[in-house]
Amino acid sequence: MPEPRPEVVCLGESMTMLVPEDAAPITAGSRLVLRVGGAESNVAVSLARLGHRARWVSAVGADPFGRLITDELGEAGVDVSHVTTDASAPTGVYAKDPQGDTTRVYYYRRGSAASRMTTASVDPAAAAGARVVHLSGTTPALSPTCRELAHAIVGARALGTAAVSFDVNYRPGLWPVDRAAPELEALARQADIVFVGRDEAETLWGTDTAQDVRALLPEPEFLVVKDGALGATTFGPDGTSWADALRVPVVETVGAGDAFAAGWLSGWLRGLSTERSLRLGHLIASLAVQIVGDCPEVPTRDEIDHHLALEERA
């Protein structure tokens, strides 16, 4: 019996995450809980919870952390049938250290199983029938082979004809601006859907406004520029749309960008307008910032449609 075809394929590294249970700074007395975190798998989990067929493609080590990741993603409804296990490399680990309004993140991922991914290790059949392939700027920063893999997927379309979604997702701890800026710009120019924060675009490319980012990146069919707690803009074939972010209590913000991307992509997959897709992105992101982990529980589609309708009438 053939395996079900995914709507979305997300490719990238996931790690076991150590998080203080009380969302307070790490101290000797902190109680740390284990969670799963990774930009692309976060998107896959939220999309699965939103009712889409999502597949995550990656590699993990033959260790308890790798099993934790695949078990949790599978239980969330994500297809992990194309995840490989590398017996000679570990699964990456990172820790969140909340600091009031910000969260510092410490990575322990050098030499991880996912950093050893290559163009040869990813089966093109993993994306057969998919409508979109999603990856982020974290992947090319992991290793030379992951850089080649990212360019093969985005530029050479190594995983087929699906639309390519690319979240710039610049991580200063992984590579300096002078190396990251040209690589991430090149990848963004070749993608069909691009997500980028206005602040990270300023850091990378010196742009000031969302319009400046669009002038720099005219090629993507859809460019989504996020402006933190203010809102986000989509530039697309039908023009420009803006939607305000939702004001909610914030526990910590790591993972909010992934939740936003999942909400926006869900709207795009459902054929919603760009403004409704933005609002759905904000809704899922607002749920992510209210929890310690990265992947929030999400409303049903009926509840989402009711929320969007109320917003439009407000």
Secondary structure, DSSP 8 states (H G I E B T S, - for coil): ------SEEEES--EEEEEETTSS---TT--EEEEEE-HHHHHHHHHHHTT--EEEEEEEESSHHHHHHHHHHHHTT-B-TTEEEETTS---EEEEEEETTEEEEEEE-TT-TGGG--TTTS-GGGGTT-SEEEEETTHHHH-HHHHHHHHHHHTS-TT-SSEEEEE----TTTS-HHHHHHHHHHHHHH-SEEEEEHHHHHHHH---SHHHHHHH---SSEEEEEETTTEEEEEETTEEEEEE------S--TTHHHHHHHHHHHHHHHT--HHHHHHHHHHHHHHHTTSSSS------HHHHHHHHHHHHH-
